[in-house]
Amino acid sequence: MRRLTLEQLDGLWETVEASVDATPDIDRWCSGLDWVLPVNTAFAPSQEHLLLVADNADGPPDGFALLGKYHGAHNTPMYGGLEPLWGFGAPLFGHDLFSLTGRLVAHLKTRDDWATLFLPGVPAGDGVEGQFPQFTIDLATGLRTLGTVRVGDGISRRVADIGNPWGGYDGWLSRRSPKFRRNLRRAVSQASEAGLDIENASHQSRLLERLLAIERRSWKGQEESGITPAAMTAMYESMIDRLRRRDRLLAYVATLDGQDVGYILGGLRARRYRGLQISYTTTASELSVGNVLQDHQLRALTTDNLADVYDLGMDFDYKRRWADRVEPSTTLIINRGR
């Protein structure tokens, strides 16, 4: 295993993405560097890293292991996923996961700076307890020589199928309840009658400043639960810059009477759109601006045939009305044997 710096890892971003895409059933969007690095540098700027690539002389690397150093109770040394906050991304991925796991195990056995290994973002299959996909079973089996392996809590995302095989926007809408369709049509109509306008702001150089100004006048901003806290602002500044450079950024701003009243922000990769943030000012809440923006984004994605899947992110009740299915993950926890 060859160790990398963050800068060296970022320089291999295309190779990293190919390894992510070769891995079955993981969150491909959040396992990529456009998500992992902004989250890490914003929320764990002083963290020690263990970034390993399993080189292969005959072709692409067997895979990557992207780990960060943490400390648990009683200052117990731990390695976990490089993303230090939510745990969407998978720290292990690659073209040959059997080889990658074996080489990682051999490397970790030589190190005396860890007692526990946390691996989030591991596929949980259909979400039925105890029924994991073969990939997860093989991974857990390969890690058992390090110590005791147990399954911890994971995270679930809600997704909507919007590509042509599922009927595009019309097909997606037909799968919503009659009440949902009726309320959405009413919201879009009322917003239009009120003069709400939605513009594509993806390429604006001062986009983040504009979004922050909206956020400060939203309930999220008032509760400091959106993008206004310093670390969240730093994360989105980096993420927006990375996505824009790769022509993957999508941002729409809603205006009313010449004033910004809402926005929706997300990114594209490999025909998957990942929703990142939606927000609207408290003064415009009666117009259901969030729902109107979500509908506008769905229409744009399908009209331009940009994505097959709309990933709404972390599972919340309101997202279930928009989604077709859930994509759950779990966490493998390995306590080192003596």
C-alpha positions, 0 to 999 in steps of 0.5 A: 500500500502506498501512502498519499498526502491530501494533495496527492490524493486530490491530484488522482481524483479521476482515478479515485472516481473510477475506483468509486464507480467500480464499487457496488452499491456504495454512495458514489456521489459522497464517496468521491472527492468533491464531497469528501475533501470539502467536508474533511477540510472544513470540519477536521482541518487538523486531522491526521490522515491515513490515505492509502492506494493499492497500486497495480502494475498491470492496470488501475489500482486495486482500490483506495482506503481513505481514513482519518485519525480520531480519538474515542472514550479514554482517548482510544485511538481510532481510524474512521472514514475521512468524512468526519461528520455524516458518514455517507461516503465509503472509505474503502472502494476499488476495482478489486475489493478482495485484494484491497481488503487483504492489503489493508489488513496487512498494513493495519497489522503493522501499525500500533496507532489504532484500537478501533476501525470504523467503516461507514457507508457500507451497503446495507442491501434492501434494509432488512436487518441482518440481510446484507449484500454479498459485498458487505459480507465479504468485506466483514469476512476479510476484516475479521483477522484484525479483530472482532467485527460488528455492525453499527448504525448507518445512514439512509438516503431517499432517492427518486428515479427520474430517467427515461426508463422510469418515465422521466418527470411525468413518470415520477409525478404519476407515482406520487399520491393524488394529494401530493400532485394536487398540492404541487400543481397548486403551489407552482400555479400560485407562485407563478401568479405571485410573480415568482421567478427562478433563474439559473445561477450556477455560473455566477462568481459570487453565488455563495454570497447570494445564497448566504444572504438568503439563508440568513433570512430563513428559518435555517439561518435563524437557528444556525442549522443551514450554511451560515455557521463558519464550518458549513460556509467553508465546506460549501465554498470549497464544494461549489468551487470544485463542482463548478470547475468540473461543470457539475454545479447546479444552482437556482435562485427564486426571486420575488419583486426583485428580491432573492427569496429562495435557492436550491443547490446540488451537483451532478456526477455519473447521471446522478443529481445530489441535492445539497441544500434548499432554503427560502426566506421566512417572508416567502414561506406561504408560497411553498418556495421550497417545493416549487424549487424542488419541482423546477429542479426535477423538470430541468434535470429531466428536460435536459436528460441530465440525470437518472437518479435524484438523490435527496440526501438524508432520510427525513419524513418530508423527503419520502413524499418525493422519493421512490425508494431508500438506499441504506448503509451501515457501519462496520466497527472492528475492535482490534484483537490482542 
